[in-house]
Amino acid sequence: MTDPDSDPRSAPTDFGHVPVLLDRCVELLTPALTRHHPDGSGAVLVDATLGAGGHAERFLATLPGLRLIGLDRDPSALEIARGRLVRFGDRVTLVHTRYDGLALALAESGCTASESVDGVLFDLGVSSMQLDQAERGFAYAKDAPLDMRMDPSSPLTAADIVNTYDARALADILQRYGEERFARRIAEQIVRRRARAPFTSTADLVALLYEAIPAPARRTGGHPAKRTFQALRIAVNDELGSLRDAIPAALDALAVGGRIVVLAYQSLEDRIVKRAFADAVASRTPPELPVELPGHEPRFRSLTHGAERADATEVESNPRSAPVRLRALQRVGTGER
C-alpha cells in the first residue's frame, strides 16, 4: 500500500513535483500523439490528473503542435499548473473537475466523449502539493486540521468521518480502503475518545493510533498511521469510485490508434485498473463459440506485460517512485463495449 508521507510524486523541485516514469510515459504515448504529424499537430492528450503539470510540460515542450486538456479537482493545483504551462498559450485547456468528469470536460473543450482523443494519462493518488501543504491534513507526520479534501470546496472532511460515523462504518472504511487489520479496535477507540472531545487535528488521530495499535505491530510495517490516513483520504475523496467510472470513460474517449497510460501507487487503485484493462483487451465473442465473430474482436491491446515498475536508478534518485505500477493500452477497434 502507498504511504501518503512517501508518495512518489512528492520529492521537491521548483514546483514541488518530480514526475514518475516520465521517460516511459513519453515513450508509450508519443506514437499515438504523432500519428497525424511528427510535431503532434492534430493530436489531443488528456492529462486526467494534472497536478503540478510535470508530465504535461514535457509533452507540450517535446511536441510543439500538441493540444493538451488538463483535469484536476484541486483549484490550487490548477493555478500552479496554469503558471507552469502559460508559455504554451491556447494549446492548453485546464478544467476543474474530478477525473470521472472526463466526458463532460471533453465536451466543454470541444471534443466528443467517444473516439476523439489520441492519448490519456492518469497519475493517481495524492499529489505533491497536497502533501507538502501541511494545512491540507494529508500527511500524518505534520500536525494540521483533519481535512484531507483534494477539492477544498467538497463538503466531507476526514474530521466529519472520524467524529460522526459509527464504529461499524469506521471499521469498514479502515479495513476496505486501508487494509488495516486492527480496524475494529481503532474504530471503537475513536468512538470512545470522541465522546470526550471531537478530533480536530492529525496529531489527535495519530496519538490515538499509537495507543490503539499493539506495540509489536507498531514496530513492523511502517508508520502505524499510514493505513488509517490512506483509508480516510480515499473515503473523503471517493477516489476508488471516481476511478471506476473514469477508466471506462477514458477508454471510450480514445480514437483508434490512441493510447492510455495509468500510474497507480497502491494495490486498490491498481486492482481497478487491472480489471478494467483485462476487460478491454478481451474478445466480445461468446466463449462457447469456436471462432471470432466479426466486429467482436478486442477493442484494445496491451502495451505492457503486466504492471511495469520504476527501475533501480529511478528509485534511487526518487525513492517515492518505488511503489508505482504502470499499465498501458492501445485502442485497435471501434465501438463501445
N, C-alpha and C positions, 0 to 999 in steps of 0.2 A: 504494500500500500504506500501511497505517496505521503510523505511527511510535509505539511504545509510550511514548516520552517526550513525545509531544504528543497523547495520547489526548484526544478531545473532551470526555470527561466528567470531566477531572481538574482543571479550574480550581477554586480554593479557594472554599468557602463555610463556614458553620458546620459542615457535615458533609463538607467536602472534595469537594463534588459540585455540578456545575451541570447540571441535566437538559437534554439536547439536544432541540431541536424540541418543547419541552413543549407549547406552544400548539397546534401542528399535531397532535400526538398526541391531545390533548383534543378537538380539532375532529373528528378522524376516528373516535374511539371512542365519543364521547358519544351519538350517535344510537342505537347498539346498546345502550348501558347505560341509556338512558332509555325503552326500548320499553315496559316494564311500568309505569313510574311516573316522573314528572319528576325525582324526587329519587334515582333509581337503585334504589329498593326492588325486591327480587326479582331483581336482576341480580348476576352474578358476573364479576369481572375477574381474570384471571390475569396477574400480573407475573412472567414467567418468568425474569427477570434482575433481581432486586430491588435489588441494590447497596445504596446508602445510602438508598433509598426516596424519592428526589425526585419521580419520576413518580407513585408510589403515593400520596404525601401529597397531591399536587394533586387527584387523582381522588377520594380519600376526603373531602377538605375541600369540594370542589365538589358532590359528590353524597352527602348525608348518609344515604342509605339503602343505599348500595352495599356489597357484600361483596367483599373482596379476598383472594386467595390468592397469597402471595408466595414465590417459589422462589429459592434461591441455594445454590451449592455451598460458599461461604466462610462458616464459622461466625462470623468476626469481622464480616463484612458484615451477617449476620442480627442480631447483637447491636446494631449501630449502628441498623439499621432498626427493630428492636423498640423501642428507646428513642425513636426519632423518631415512631413510629406508635402509641405506647402510648395516647395520648388517644382513639384510635378504638375501643378496647376489643375486644369479641368480633366486631366486623366484620372483623377482620384475622386471617388464619391464615398462619403462616410455616412453611415446610418446608425442611429442609436436604437438598437434592438438586441434581444436575445437571439442566439443563432437559430432557434426554432421559428423565428420570424423571417427566415431566409426568403421564402417565396414572396412575401409582401414587400420585403426590401428590394428584391429584383424588380417587381412591378413598379415601385416608386423610382427605380433607377433606369427605367426604360427597357428592361428585359422581361422575358416571359418566364413563367415558373417551370416550363418544360423545354429541355434541349436548347438552351440559349447561351450557356457559358462554356468556357474552354477549360477552366481549372477551378478547383475548390480546395482550400487549405483550412484545416482545423488544428489549432494548437490548444489543447484542452486544459482545464483546471484553473486554479487561481493564478492571477497574473503577477508579474514582478512588482508593479506599482502598488497593487493592493497589499502585498506582503510588506513592502517597505514603508507604507504609510501606517504607522502604529495605531493611529486612531480608528482604523477600519476594523480592528479586532480579529484579524485572521491568524496572527502569529501568537502562539502560546508563550513564546519567550519574551514578549513585550507586553507590559500591562497597558490595557486600553479598555474602552467601553466594549461590552459584549454585543457586537453588532454583526459582522460577517456578511453584510449585504454587498454583492458586486454592483448592484444598481442602488445607490442610496435613496432613490425615490420609492423603492419597493417597501411594502408595509411591514413584512415579517422580519424580525431580527432574531439573533441567537438568544438574546435575553428573553424575548417573548416565549420561545420554545422552552427554555430552561425553567422559567418562572410560572408557566401556565399549563404545560402538558402534564397529564397524569403519568404515574410511574410506568404503566404498561406502554404508553405511546413513546415515552422517552427511551425505554429499553429497546423498543422496536427500532427506533432511529439509530441508536448506537450500535446495535447488532447488525442491522441491514446495511447501513452506509459506512460504518467504521469497522465492522467485523470484530467488535470489541467483546471478548469472552467474559468480561465482568460487567456487561451491560446492565443486567438486572440489579446487581449490587450498587452500581453507580447511580442508577435511576432512583432507587429507594433512598439513598443518602442525599441526593439532590432534593427530593421532596421533603425529607425531614429538615434539612438545612434551610430551605427557603421559607419554611413555616416561621422561622425566627426573623429572617430578613431576606429580601429578594437578592438575587445575584445581579450585580451591576457591572462587574469588570472581569476581564480574562483572568486576572490574578485570583479573584474569588474562586473561580471554577477550577483553576489549576491546583489551588490549595486543597480543595475537596477531593480532586482526583488522586492526589498523593495519599490522602487518607483512605480512600475507597479501594484502591488497588493494593493487593497484598505486597509486602516488601520483596519477596522473591521474584514476583512478576515485574516489579519496577526495575529490577536490575538487568532485565533482558528485553530485547525487542524495541529499543529506542525509548524516547521520552514517553512517560505514562499518559500524557495528554494528547498525543498525536492522533489517536484513533477517534477520540471523542470530538476533538476540534474538526477533524475531517468530516465526521458524520454530521455535525451541526451545520457546517458550511454547505454541504451537499443539500441538506434539508432546507435551509434558508433560501437557497438559490434554485431549488428544483433542478439541479444540474443533470441528473440522470434522465428525468422525464423530458427535459429540453433536448438532450442528446438523442433520445429515442425518436423524437419527431424530426430532428434536424437532419440526421443522416439520410433517411429516405428522400427528404425534400432536396438535399444536395445532389443525390444520385439522379433524381428526375431532372434537375436543372442542367445537368451536363449534356452537351451535344455529343453526337457520335465522334469518337476520337478524343473527347475530353477526359481529363484525369482528376482524381481526388486523392489527397494525402491527409491522413489523420495521425496526429501525435497524441498519444494517451500516456498518462503518468501514474495511473493506479488501476488495479485489476477490475474494478466495477465499470469504469469507462471502457477499458479495452474489451471487456466481455461483450458489451453492447455493440461496439464497432465490429468485432469479430463475427458476431451472429448476423449483423446486417450485411456485411461483405460476403459471408458464406451464402446467404440467400441470393445476393445479387449475381454471383457467378454460377448459380445452379441453373440447370436446364428447366424449362417450364413444361417439358413433355411429361405426361403422366408416367411414373416409374414402371408401370406394368407394360408399357409399350416397348417393343424391341428396337425401334428406330426413332430418330429425332424428327419431330413434326416440324414442317416448315413454319417459320415465324415463332417457334417456341425455343429457339436457341438462347443460351445465356446472353443477357444484356451487357455483362461486364466480364473482364478478365483480370486476374490478379497480377500486379506488378512486383509483388514481394512474395517471398517464401515464408509464410507465417509473419510474425512480427519482427522487424529489424530493431536492433539496439544501437546505442551510441558505442563507438569503439573506445579502446583504452586511451587513445590520445585525447579525444574529446572529453571523456570523463575526467581525465587528469587536469585538463585546462578549465573545465567547467563541471565540477563534481555534481552539480544539481541535474545534469543530464543522465545520471546513472539509471533512473527508473523508466526512462522513456521507451515506448513501444510504437513503432511506426508501421502503418499499413497503407497500401495504395492500390487503387483500381484504375482501369481504363474502360471507358464505355465503347462497346463494339456493336451494339444493336439498338434499335429504336423501340419505342413503345413503353408504356408504364406497366409495372408488374401487376 
